[in-house]
Amino acid sequence: MAKRIPGKSGKASKAPSKAPAKAPAAKPASRKKVAAATAVGADASARSRVEFAKQARPDLAAVRAQIDGIDHEIQSLIAERALWAHQVGKAKGKLAAAIDYYRPEREAQVLRRVVDRNDGPLSDEVLVRLFREIMSACLAQQEPLKIGYLGPEGTFSQQAVHKHFGHSARGLPLVSIEEVFDEVTAGNADFGVVPVENSGQGTIQSTLDMFLTSPLKICGEVELRVHQYLLSRTGHLEDVERVYSHGMSLAQCKNWLRQNLPDVHKEAVASNAEAVRRAKKSDDAAAIAGENAAHVYGMKVVAGPIEDRTDNTTRFLVVGRASFPPSGNDRTSLMVSIRDQPGALYKILEPLARRAISMNRIESRPAHGALWQYAFFIDVEGHVDESPLKDALAEIDDFAGDVHVLGSYPVAVP
């Protein structure tokens, strides 16, 4: 039998023992004490709680007492989890910074188990968001992660940061995708979050071009459902004579704009948040941005969602300075430069197809330093450290001009 070793707040961890030891009083109360204090179901099991919930018309006071007791238990368990997370830090020894404690492959495994266990009534997305915030807060006990993103505050990139790292991470709004790469490379940010493609408008070329020269690795991906709103100072559609937004957002809403504001002037700016800032200066201007930007900048929603596609989704990449081990469900991004010869592209793809490795995306970009030479960006399933991808890359490397692994990382969890 294992005894419980108290942590800082009297919570316990397991360790082998030959003799029992008296543990200090735990605060908040243990689960048994919480149940004893609950007005209904003092010694109720999970089964009895379910039966209680099935009653046709339960007593309201009794229901609230059950909820209060469960809330107490949840809070106690979160505190205990935070203590165990602190023990992880101790087990690793003194490390240099918060980034040394962060393991994206481990977080992905935890969140996948959350999804696998979920039998409702809450959706997978809601439960993943809750657990992400718990893990974010536990990690921030060491030191908050610093995450660079395309700012200013209120952009979809900031939403992607919160979805992937939780609100306990410290966001660093930056003026361009290039600056995000630069700040992570310099060590001023632990990771960066940059958009790479949209389900309707395709690839963000400026992001791909950064990988031609950047030493950074892709450490993760985020898929964010994007809903666009028309925002203005007055909140009246008839007042709008100019519309500001990021070029990608203007393209995502082009049909709506054609039908509802066919004659207005449309101007692309660096970010949607910058568009809101400009629109806030005049009653005849509007901006296309996320609904959150309206709250951040005190604007009114004129219309929305106004995106042309209901499945409008943007994929973001998490970039960092190091690679991470496999998580069990991974994707690898490659940049392959090929020699100019007949069948060169076929020779790259054939080893992947022969091993039944799924390719999610392929795109060419002009290579730097060589006229009319191209680099192919390829996303495939699997991790570079595991077969069959490891074997396929070894074969491709024999005849390709250059095979650069941009990163192997967990597939996005919903």
N, C-alpha and C positions, 0 to 999 in steps of 0.2 A: 504493500500500500504506500502511496506517495503522500507526503505531508505538504502543506501549503506554506510557502515562504512569503511573508508580508513584504509588499513593496513600500513606496514612499507613503502612501495614504492608508496603509494597513491592508491593502488588497494583496492577493496571494498569487504565487506562482508555484508550480510543482517541482519538486526535487526529491531524490531518494533519501530515506531517513531510516535509522534503526530505532529511534525513540521518539514518541510524540512530543511536540513542543507546544506550549501555550501561546496562542496567537493573540495579538492585541485586538481590541474591538474595532470592527470595520465600519467605516462611514463612507458613503451612505449605507443603510441597513442591508443585510444580506437578503437574498430572495425569500428565504423562509420567513424572516421577520416582516418583510413587506407584505407577504401573503397573509400573515397572522393579523396584520393591522387593517387589511382590506375589509370593508363592511360586509360584503357578500363573497362567499367562497373563500373562507379563511385558509383552508388547506386544499383549495381547488387544484386539480390537475388540468393540463391542456385540454383533455377530453371533456371535463365538466364545463370548462369555459365555452367550448363549442356548443354543447347542449344548451347552456344558458343562453347563448346568442340565438339559438333556434326557436326560443319561445315566441309564441304569437304576439304577445304584447308584454314584454318585460317591464319591470318597474324602472322608471327613468333614473331615480336616485341610485338604484342598484347598478344600472348600466354605467353611470358616471363613476361609481366607486371602482368598478372593474377597470375602467379606462385609467383612472388615477393610479391604481396599483400597477398596471402594466407599464405606464409611463415611468413610474419609480424604478421598476425593474430594468427598463430600457436604459435609463440614465445610469444606473449602477453598472450595467454591463458595458456601456460605452466607456465609463471611467476605468473599468477593469481592462478593457481592450487597449486603452491609452497607456496603461501601465505595462502591459505586455509589449506594446510597441517600443516603449522606453527600454525594456529589457533587450530587445533586438539591437538597439544602439549600443548597449553595454556589451553584448555578445560580440559585436563587430570591433569593439575597442574604440579608442579615440580616433575619429576621422577628421579630415580637414574641413569639410563644409557639408551643408545640407544635401548637396548633390550626391555625395558619397553614400548617403542612406537610401537614396531613391532607386527603386528597381521596377521599371515598367513591366517587365515580364511577370514579376510576382503580382503586381496590381491587376494585370489582365487575367491571371489565373483566378484570383479572388473574385473578380467581377463575373467571370464565366460561371463560377460555382453559384453565385447569387442567382444568375439567370436559370441555371439548371434546377435549382431548388424551388423556383417560384411557381406556386400553384394558384396565384391570385389572392385577393381580388385586385391588388395593385399591379400595374403593368411592369414589364421588364425594365423599361426606360426609367420609370419612377424609382424602382428599387436600386438600380445601378447608380442613379444620381444620389440617392441617400447614402449608399455605401461609399461612393467616391468622396463625399464630403467628410464622412467619418475618417477615412484613410488620410485625406488631406489634413485634417485637424491633428491627427496623431503624428503624422510626419513633421508638421510644423512645430512640434515640441522641441525638436532639435534646432531647427532654424527654417523659416519659410523659404521655399524655392523662389528664385527670381526668374520670371518668364517674360521674355521680350515678345512683343506682338505689334502688328500694324495698327497704330493708333490714329487719332486720339481715343479717349474713352468713349464707349458706346458703339464700337465697330463689331462686326460679326466675328472678327479675329479675337476680340476680347471674350465673346461668348464661347468660342472654341477653347480658349484658355480655361475658363471656368468649368466647361464640360469635362475636359481631360484632367486638369490638375486640382479642381475644386477651388472654393473661394478663400482657402487659407494660404494659397500661393500668392506671392506678390507680383502683380502684373506691371510690366514696364512698357508703357505706350511709346512707340517709336514712329518716325515719320515715313519710313519706307521699308520695303522688304529687304533691300540691300543693307539697311542699318540693322535690321534684326540679325542678319547673318554676321555682320561685323561685331555687334555687341556680344554675341555668343562666342565667336572666335576669340575675342579679347578677354573673355572671362567675366565681363560685367553682368552678363545674364547666364543663368545655368542652362536654360533651354530657350528655344524660340519656337513660335507657332506661326506658320505661314500658309496662305491658301495655295493650292496647287491645281485644282480643277473643279469645274462646276458641271452638274449633270446635264444642263442644257446648253451651256456656252463653251464647254471644253476647257482646255488647259490654260493656266496662267503662265505665260511664256517667261515673264521676268523671274519667276521662281525657279523654273528649270534651268535658265541661263546661269543662275548663281552657282549651281552644282558643277558647272564646267570648270570653275576655278576654286571653289570653296573646299576646305578640308573637313567640313562638318559632316556628321553622319545623321541619317534619318533614324530616329529612336521610337517613333510612334506615329499614329494617324488618328484623325478625328473626323467623323462625318456629322455635319450639322445641317439640319433642315432649316432652310432660309426662307423667311417670310418678309416680304418687302411692304413698306407702308409709305404713303405720301403724307409728309408732315409740313405744317406751316405755322406761322404766328397766329393767323386769324381763324384757321380751321375751315375756311370756305373755298371750295373748288373754283368758284367764279373769280376769285381774286388772283389766281395763279397766272403769271405771265412768263416766269422762268422756273426751270427745274434743274437743280444740281444733284449729282450723284456720282458714285464711282462708275466708270465705263461699263464694268461687268453688270452692275445693277441696272443701269439704263437698258442694256441689252436684254436682261431677264424680264423687263416690263415693257418692252417695245410695243407689243400689241395693245396693252391697256392704254399706254400713252397715245397711240395712234387713234384709238376710239374715243378717249375722253379728253385729251389735251392735244389735239392734232396741230395746233398753230403756235404752241408755246416754244420758247427758246430752251434748248436742252444743252447743258454744259457738264462735261466730265471733269471730276476733280480727284484728288489723291485718295480720298476715303469717304465713306458715307457719313462718318462723323464730321469731317470737314465740310461736307455738303450741308449738314444741319447747321453748323456754325454760320455759314454764309447766308443761308435762308433766314436765319433768325434776325438778320439786320434789316429786313424789308418785308412789308406786308404783301407785296406782289410776288414774292419768291417762295418756292417750296423745295423740299429735299426728299429723295427716296432713301430710306434707311430702315433699320430694324425698329420695332416698337419700343425697345429699350432706350433708344436714342431720344425718343420723345420725352421720356421721364428724366433722362440725364440733363437735357438742355432746355426743358420747360417748353416744349412745342406741343401743338395740338395735332391729333390724327385727322387728316382730311378723308382718307380712304385706305382700305387695306383689309386683308392682304391683296396686293395687286400684281404679284408675279404671274407670268403667263402659264407656267407649269405648276401643277399642284404638288408634284414630287420634287420641287426645286431643292437640291442638296449641294452643298459645297464640301469638298474634301480638303482638309488641312494636314500638313506634315509637322511633326515635332522634330526639331533639329537640335543636336547636341554635339559634344566633343568626344563621345566614346560610344562603343558598340556594347550590346547587351546579349546575354545568353538566350536560347530558345524559350518560348512560352508554351509551345504545344500547338499553337495555331498562328503561324507567322506569314508575313509577306516580305519579299526581298526586292529592292529597287536596284537596278543595274544601269550603268552608263557604258555602252560598248562602242568603241571606235573600230571600224572595219577597214581592211585594205580594199582598195578599188580593184575588184576582180569579179568575174561572172559567178553568180551563185553565192556571193559572200553572205548575204542576209540569210539565205536558206541554211548555210552551214552553221549559223548561230542558233537558229530556231530548231533545227532538226534534232540535236541532242536533248532539247527540252521536250519535244513532242514524243521522242522515242521512250522517254522515261515517264510519260503521262503527267508532266508538270504543267499545270494550268498557267497560261499567260493572261494577265488582267489588262495590260495596256502596253502599247508600243508607239513611240513617237520619235521623229527625227528632228534634230536641231543642228544648225551650222556649227561646226567645230571651230574653236578658237585657234588661230595660228596657221590654218591651212585653207587655202581658197578651194571652194567647192568640195570640201570634205565634211562629213556629217557624223554626229554622235547619235546613237539610238538609246533612248530612255525606255527601259523595259521593266515592268512589274510582273513578278512571278510568285507563285505560292511556294512556301517553304522557307527554311532558314539556311543561311550560307554554311553553317557549321554542321548541318545534318544532310544525310543522303535522303533522296536521290539528287537534290540540288547541288550538293557539294561535288558529286561526281560529274554532273553535267557541266558545271563551270570549269572544272579541270580540263575537260575535253574541249570546250569552247576556247579556252585560253591558248590552246596550242596553235590556233590559226587566226584568231582575232587580233587586230592591231593593238587593242588595249581593252581590258575588262576591269571596270572600276565598280566595286560594290558600294553603292551609296548608303546602304543600311539594310539590316534585317530587323524586323520590328513586329509587335503583336498586331494582328488584324483588329480593326476598330470594334470595340464593344458597343452595342446600341446605347 
